[in-house]
Amino acid sequence: MGILNRYITILRHLARNALMRQMAYRPHFFLMVTGKVVRIGLLILFFNALFSQVDRLGSWTYDQVLLLFATFHLVDFIISFTFHRNLAFALPAQVQSGDLDSRMLLPVNLLFLVSLEYIDVQDFLSFLPTLGFAGYVLWRMEIPLTAPGVTLYLLLVVNAVVFLYAAVLAVASLSFWTTQSRGLARVFDNLMKVGRYPLDIFRGAARAVFAYVLPLVLIAQVPTQALTGVLTPGGILFAFSFSAAALTFSLILWNKGLRTYSSAST
């Protein structure tokens, strides 16, 4: 418990320092939060316009698509205010400049530090309206919420975060060899946005890739299907197994990259 409390304290200080830096420019801070909420509102308007022309997207109804959309943004905001920018953009810059050296000397787990050094409080505040929107969609759908169903949904949301952490860490770890991986990180960011749409809209090779090779369905579709009661046991097993395998691979890549790291400042 002593080690856990120590890391919780470190995380609290990191979040406080990030908030102080962001609140130094308060108009910018609140405009950024507002902009993120407006962006979600515009996407909802897009779905409203789309479903004014069609009844379904494949097998997905309007309410189910809204739940999928809400789930995607819950996951997206979780990774945005925690590890995403730290790993995808800050870590490659630290490797390139040699700033990673000073972090390696600190008495704290290096992966913990580079993953959570900068907590984006803006995205945390934007996360709260998304929670409210998800609650509204559930109320609108009148889904009978059961303890096992809600528990499975939350576990699959956590699993989605683990899957994305593994993917972003693997991409960021390439910077140990290339000294730059931000371009690839931006490519992955754009690919990740596919996860907010039902898999039914894809056909052929793209459908197979997003279902099994780079299973972006794990981000939002699988948790949504669990909550609506259509996810099979095989789908549950695949989701947890793939994320565990991806995390194992990314940690191996990180440790191998760290062993080959040669400071840019020497």
BASELO-38025 format. One record per residue (C-alpha): z, x negated, y; residue in one letter; residue number from 1. Coordinates in Angstrom, 3 decimals, m for minus. Example, Ala and Ser with C-alpha at 12.3 -4.5 7.8 and 13.67 -1.06 7.14 Angstrom:
<fizas>
[[7.800, m12.300, m4.500], "A", 1]
[[7.140, m13.670, m1.060], "S", 2]
</fizas>
This chain:
<fizas>
[[0.000, 0.000, 0.000], "M", 1]
[[0.657, m2.938, 2.320], "G", 2]
[[m2.969, m4.098, 2.136], "I", 3]
[[m4.231, m0.535, 2.589], "L", 4]
[[m2.040, 0.012, 5.652], "N", 5]
[[m3.261, m3.306, 7.063], "R", 6]
[[m6.901, m2.292, 6.787], "Y", 7]
[[m6.197, 1.173, 8.191], "I", 8]
[[m4.551, m0.500, 11.190], "T", 9]
[[m7.554, m2.811, 11.622], "I", 10]
[[m9.910, 0.158, 11.440], "L", 11]
[[m7.863, 2.030, 14.042], "R", 12]
[[m8.045, m0.924, 16.418], "H", 13]
[[m11.792, m1.271, 15.890], "L", 14]
[[m12.290, 2.414, 16.683], "A", 15]
[[m10.092, 2.198, 19.791], "R", 16]
[[m11.943, m0.855, 21.088], "N", 17]
[[m15.296, 0.853, 20.524], "A", 18]
[[m14.105, 3.957, 22.372], "L", 19]
[[m12.896, 1.862, 25.310], "M", 20]
[[m16.274, 0.118, 25.556], "R", 21]
[[m18.198, 3.394, 25.402], "Q", 22]
[[m15.921, 5.243, 27.825], "M", 23]
[[m16.418, 2.503, 30.420], "A", 24]
[[m19.632, 4.370, 31.264], "Y", 25]
[[m18.488, 7.956, 30.907], "R", 26]
[[m21.578, 9.784, 32.210], "P", 27]
[[m23.718, 7.817, 29.755], "H", 28]
[[m21.225, 8.495, 26.951], "F", 29]
[[m21.223, 12.277, 27.416], "F", 30]
[[m24.982, 12.416, 27.973], "L", 31]
[[m25.504, 10.569, 24.686], "M", 32]
[[m23.263, 13.056, 22.852], "V", 33]
[[m25.081, 15.959, 24.515], "T", 34]
[[m28.440, 14.463, 23.588], "G", 35]
[[m27.509, 14.250, 19.914], "K", 36]
[[m26.404, 17.888, 19.876], "V", 37]
[[m29.579, 18.967, 21.690], "V", 38]
[[m31.667, 17.110, 19.120], "R", 39]
[[m30.096, 19.166, 16.346], "I", 40]
[[m30.689, 22.341, 18.333], "G", 41]
[[m34.381, 21.509, 18.686], "L", 42]
[[m34.705, 20.980, 14.951], "L", 43]
[[m33.079, 24.366, 14.331], "I", 44]
[[m35.637, 25.914, 16.673], "L", 45]
[[m38.339, 24.208, 14.613], "F", 46]
[[m37.068, 25.828, 11.416], "F", 47]
[[m36.823, 29.199, 13.182], "N", 48]
[[m40.457, 28.901, 14.248], "A", 49]
[[m41.502, 27.822, 10.758], "L", 50]
[[m39.752, 30.692, 8.999], "F", 51]
[[m41.180, 33.204, 11.448], "S", 52]
[[m44.477, 32.484, 9.656], "Q", 53]
[[m43.330, 32.099, 6.031], "V", 54]
[[m40.557, 33.589, 3.895], "D", 55]
[[m39.799, 30.471, 1.849], "R", 56]
[[m40.430, 26.749, 1.588], "L", 57]
[[m41.132, 26.502, m2.110], "G", 58]
[[m38.044, 28.094, m3.667], "S", 59]
[[m35.908, 27.583, m0.543], "W", 60]
[[m34.946, 30.484, 1.713], "T", 61]
[[m34.271, 30.121, 5.429], "Y", 62]
[[m30.488, 30.080, 4.962], "D", 63]
[[m30.716, 27.518, 2.163], "Q", 64]
[[m32.865, 25.257, 4.348], "V", 65]
[[m30.291, 25.555, 7.148], "L", 66]
[[m27.553, 24.536, 4.701], "L", 67]
[[m29.701, 21.605, 3.555], "L", 68]
[[m30.257, 20.656, 7.187], "F", 69]
[[m26.534, 20.891, 8.008], "A", 70]
[[m25.615, 18.799, 4.973], "T", 71]
[[m28.132, 16.113, 5.886], "F", 72]
[[m26.713, 15.796, 9.384], "H", 73]
[[m23.137, 15.698, 8.109], "L", 74]
[[m24.083, 12.700, 5.980], "V", 75]
[[m26.211, 11.186, 8.749], "D", 76]
[[m23.396, 11.353, 11.292], "F", 77]
[[m20.891, 9.887, 8.818], "I", 78]
[[m23.031, 6.801, 8.276], "I", 79]
[[m23.952, 6.619, 11.972], "S", 80]
[[m20.408, 6.368, 13.278], "F", 81]
[[m19.340, 3.982, 10.500], "T", 82]
[[m21.541, 1.368, 8.857], "F", 83]
[[m25.183, 2.100, 9.613], "H", 84]
[[m25.756, 0.238, 12.884], "R", 85]
[[m23.324, m2.500, 11.882], "N", 86]
[[m25.249, m3.391, 8.735], "L", 87]
[[m28.798, m2.436, 9.663], "A", 88]
[[m28.927, m4.095, 13.080], "F", 89]
[[m25.771, m6.069, 13.958], "A", 90]
[[m25.540, m8.074, 10.728], "L", 91]
[[m29.120, m9.449, 10.859], "P", 92]
[[m28.536, m10.435, 14.485], "A", 93]
[[m25.318, m12.246, 13.520], "Q", 94]
[[m27.087, m14.099, 10.727], "V", 95]
[[m29.916, m15.093, 13.051], "Q", 96]
[[m27.623, m16.302, 15.845], "S", 97]
[[m24.930, m17.851, 13.674], "G", 98]
[[m22.265, m15.460, 15.010], "D", 99]
[[m21.442, m14.575, 11.417], "L", 100]
[[m19.649, m17.929, 11.155], "D", 101]
[[m16.703, m16.859, 13.305], "S", 102]
[[m16.293, m13.644, 11.299], "R", 103]
[[m16.155, m15.585, 8.048], "M", 104]
[[m13.093, m17.434, 9.332], "L", 105]
[[m11.059, m14.293, 10.028], "L", 106]
[[m8.309, m13.254, 7.545], "P", 107]
[[m10.068, m10.021, 6.611], "V", 108]
[[m12.632, m9.068, 3.999], "N", 109]
[[m16.000, m10.055, 5.459], "L", 110]
[[m17.937, m7.093, 4.069], "L", 111]
[[m15.334, m4.682, 5.458], "F", 112]
[[m15.577, m6.301, 8.880], "L", 113]
[[m19.367, m6.444, 9.158], "V", 114]
[[m19.629, m2.866, 7.854], "S", 115]
[[m17.131, m1.299, 10.259], "L", 116]
[[m16.795, m3.691, 13.177], "E", 117]
[[m18.213, m1.213, 15.664], "Y", 118]
[[m17.193, 2.435, 15.173], "I", 119]
[[m19.581, 4.685, 17.100], "D", 120]
[[m17.303, 7.343, 18.564], "V", 121]
[[m20.280, 9.083, 20.161], "Q", 122]
[[m21.589, 10.018, 16.744], "D", 123]
[[m18.130, 11.094, 15.602], "F", 124]
[[m17.951, 13.617, 18.462], "L", 125]
[[m21.472, 14.784, 17.621], "S", 126]
[[m20.315, 15.201, 14.019], "F", 127]
[[m17.820, 17.925, 14.969], "L", 128]
[[m20.392, 20.543, 16.118], "P", 129]
[[m22.329, 19.888, 12.919], "T", 130]
[[m19.235, 20.801, 10.910], "L", 131]
[[m19.057, 24.053, 12.850], "G", 132]
[[m22.747, 24.719, 12.210], "F", 133]
[[m22.276, 24.126, 8.471], "A", 134]
[[m19.396, 26.613, 8.484], "G", 135]
[[m21.559, 29.174, 10.265], "Y", 136]
[[m24.349, 28.771, 7.691], "V", 137]
[[m21.898, 29.254, 4.827], "L", 138]
[[m20.525, 32.387, 6.505], "W", 139]
[[m24.047, 33.672, 7.038], "R", 140]
[[m25.027, 33.068, 3.406], "M", 141]
[[m21.820, 34.652, 2.070], "E", 142]
[[m21.644, 32.075, m0.719], "I", 143]
[[m18.588, 32.656, m2.929], "P", 144]
[[m16.761, 29.381, m2.375], "L", 145]
[[m14.725, 28.223, m5.363], "T", 146]
[[m12.464, 25.194, m5.612], "A", 147]
[[m14.672, 23.488, m8.249], "P", 148]
[[m17.838, 24.221, m6.240], "G", 149]
[[m16.452, 22.929, m2.948], "V", 150]
[[m14.945, 19.876, m4.669], "T", 151]
[[m18.270, 19.036, m6.302], "L", 152]
[[m20.073, 19.496, m2.982], "Y", 153]
[[m17.685, 17.126, m1.195], "L", 154]
[[m17.911, 14.568, m3.991], "L", 155]
[[m21.704, 14.679, m3.795], "L", 156]
[[m21.551, 14.232, m0.002], "V", 157]
[[m19.398, 11.136, m0.597], "V", 158]
[[m21.898, 10.072, m3.255], "N", 159]
[[m24.709, 10.435, m0.698], "A", 160]
[[m22.800, 8.167, 1.705], "V", 161]
[[m22.330, 5.616, m1.105], "V", 162]
[[m26.053, 5.756, m1.923], "F", 163]
[[m27.010, 5.173, 1.718], "L", 164]
[[m24.415, 2.411, 2.093], "Y", 165]
[[m25.933, 0.663, m0.921], "A", 166]
[[m29.463, 1.045, 0.447], "A", 167]
[[m28.593, m0.191, 3.960], "V", 168]
[[m26.514, m3.085, 2.588], "L", 169]
[[m29.383, m4.173, 0.332], "A", 170]
[[m31.828, m4.144, 3.248], "V", 171]
[[m29.365, m5.964, 5.526], "A", 172]
[[m28.648, m8.603, 2.866], "S", 173]
[[m32.297, m9.650, 2.949], "L", 174]
[[m31.561, m11.189, 6.355], "S", 175]
[[m29.827, m14.081, 4.571], "F", 176]
[[m33.272, m15.175, 3.405], "W", 177]
[[m35.473, m13.859, 6.209], "T", 178]
[[m32.937, m14.157, 9.104], "T", 179]
[[m34.334, m10.834, 10.264], "Q", 180]
[[m34.472, m7.442, 8.546], "S", 181]
[[m34.205, m4.969, 11.417], "R", 182]
[[m37.875, m3.994, 11.066], "G", 183]
[[m37.334, m3.038, 7.443], "L", 184]
[[m34.158, m1.189, 8.454], "A", 185]
[[m36.161, 0.937, 10.888], "R", 186]
[[m38.680, 1.720, 8.159], "V", 187]
[[m35.831, 2.890, 5.934], "F", 188]
[[m34.375, 4.958, 8.793], "D", 189]
[[m37.647, 6.840, 9.104], "N", 190]
[[m37.869, 7.322, 5.349], "L", 191]
[[m34.309, 8.616, 5.247], "M", 192]
[[m35.250, 11.527, 7.514], "K", 193]
[[m37.343, 12.896, 4.639], "V", 194]
[[m33.999, 13.852, 3.082], "G", 195]
[[m33.556, 16.763, 5.479], "R", 196]
[[m36.520, 18.618, 3.955], "Y", 197]
[[m36.680, 20.351, 0.563], "P", 198]
[[m38.370, 18.355, m2.184], "L", 199]
[[m40.556, 21.411, m2.826], "D", 200]
[[m42.796, 20.508, 0.127], "I", 201]
[[m44.025, 17.376, m1.692], "F", 202]
[[m46.512, 17.077, m4.538], "R", 203]
[[m47.650, 14.349, m6.913], "G", 204]
[[m46.500, 10.757, m6.502], "A", 205]
[[m44.485, 11.394, m3.310], "A", 206]
[[m42.415, 14.012, m5.112], "R", 207]
[[m41.653, 11.624, m7.991], "A", 208]
[[m40.736, 8.778, m5.625], "V", 209]
[[m38.330, 10.852, m3.515], "F", 210]
[[m36.778, 12.386, m6.626], "A", 211]
[[m36.320, 9.344, m8.881], "Y", 212]
[[m37.459, 5.990, m7.419], "V", 213]
[[m35.971, 6.279, m3.926], "L", 214]
[[m34.096, 9.539, m4.512], "P", 215]
[[m33.632, 10.821, m0.989], "L", 216]
[[m32.744, 14.153, m2.601], "V", 217]
[[m29.281, 12.635, m3.122], "L", 218]
[[m28.614, 12.772, 0.625], "I", 219]
[[m28.600, 16.533, 1.138], "A", 220]
[[m30.564, 18.450, m1.473], "Q", 221]
[[m28.303, 17.648, m4.425], "V", 222]
[[m25.042, 18.578, m2.593], "P", 223]
[[m26.671, 21.753, m1.276], "T", 224]
[[m27.825, 22.754, m4.746], "Q", 225]
[[m24.305, 22.172, m6.058], "A", 226]
[[m22.868, 24.544, m3.464], "L", 227]
[[m25.483, 27.217, m4.176], "T", 228]
[[m24.903, 26.914, m7.926], "G", 229]
[[m28.362, 25.751, m9.034], "V", 230]
[[m27.633, 22.065, m9.735], "L", 231]
[[m27.816, 21.167, m13.416], "T", 232]
[[m25.307, 18.879, m15.213], "P", 233]
[[m28.151, 16.397, m15.651], "G", 234]
[[m28.697, 16.362, m11.901], "G", 235]
[[m25.006, 15.679, m11.312], "I", 236]
[[m24.995, 12.815, m13.805], "L", 237]
[[m28.151, 11.312, m12.301], "F", 238]
[[m26.732, 11.489, m8.761], "A", 239]
[[m23.511, 9.641, m9.545], "F", 240]
[[m25.142, 7.166, m11.930], "S", 241]
[[m27.906, 6.194, m9.507], "F", 242]
[[m25.502, 5.653, m6.608], "S", 243]
[[m23.187, 3.544, m8.771], "A", 244]
[[m26.117, 1.417, m9.958], "A", 245]
[[m27.459, 1.064, m6.401], "A", 246]
[[m24.048, m0.008, m5.076], "L", 247]
[[m23.655, m2.571, m7.859], "T", 248]
[[m27.097, m4.013, m7.120], "F", 249]
[[m26.482, m4.190, m3.371], "S", 250]
[[m23.119, m5.956, m3.836], "L", 251]
[[m24.759, m8.513, m6.139], "I", 252]
[[m27.477, m9.071, m3.525], "L", 253]
[[m24.867, m9.392, m0.739], "W", 254]
[[m22.806, m11.947, m2.675], "N", 255]
[[m25.895, m13.943, m3.623], "K", 256]
[[m27.098, m13.919, m0.024], "G", 257]
[[m23.697, m14.982, 1.236], "L", 258]
[[m23.712, m17.979, m1.136], "R", 259]
[[m27.078, m19.085, 0.249], "T", 260]
[[m26.124, m18.506, 3.893], "Y", 261]
[[m26.598, m21.535, 6.108], "S", 262]
[[m25.306, m21.170, 9.649], "S", 263]
[[m27.940, m20.944, 12.353], "A", 264]
[[m25.561, m22.798, 14.646], "S", 265]
[[m25.463, m25.973, 12.524], "T", 266]
</fizas>
